[in-house]
């Protein structure tokens, strides 16, 4: 599994676990909803800054979004 797919899977899993929509997550991060959706579909290569924004908004470490088969 590629790194984009790992981030996408972890992001979707964490977002759903805390029960927020892509739109709500995007608002917390200062990103657009369609951009968050594209990240979750592995369609975007994100910057470290975006990775950090997503992690902070989800209350996890950026490393948690990068771990394959993570139980985050």
Secondary structure as the mmCIF struct_conf table of DSSP 4:
data_model
#
loop_
_struct_conf.conf_type_id
_struct_conf.id
_struct_conf.beg_label_comp_id
_struct_conf.beg_label_asym_id
_struct_conf.beg_label_seq_id
_struct_conf.end_label_comp_id
_struct_conf.end_label_asym_id
_struct_conf.end_label_seq_id
HELX_RH_AL_P HELX_RH_AL_P1 UNK A 3 UNK A 18
TURN_TY1_P TURN_TY1_P1 UNK A 19 UNK A 19
HELX_RH_AL_P HELX_RH_AL_P2 UNK A 22 UNK A 29
TURN_TY1_P TURN_TY1_P2 UNK A 30 UNK A 30
HELX_RH_AL_P HELX_RH_AL_P3 UNK A 33 UNK A 40
TURN_TY1_P TURN_TY1_P3 UNK A 41 UNK A 42
HELX_LH_PP_P HELX_LH_PP_P1 UNK A 45 UNK A 47
HELX_RH_AL_P HELX_RH_AL_P4 UNK A 48 UNK A 58
TURN_TY1_P TURN_TY1_P4 UNK A 59 UNK A 59
BEND BEND1 UNK A 60 UNK A 60
HELX_RH_AL_P HELX_RH_AL_P5 UNK A 62 UNK A 66
TURN_TY1_P TURN_TY1_P5 UNK A 68 UNK A 69
#
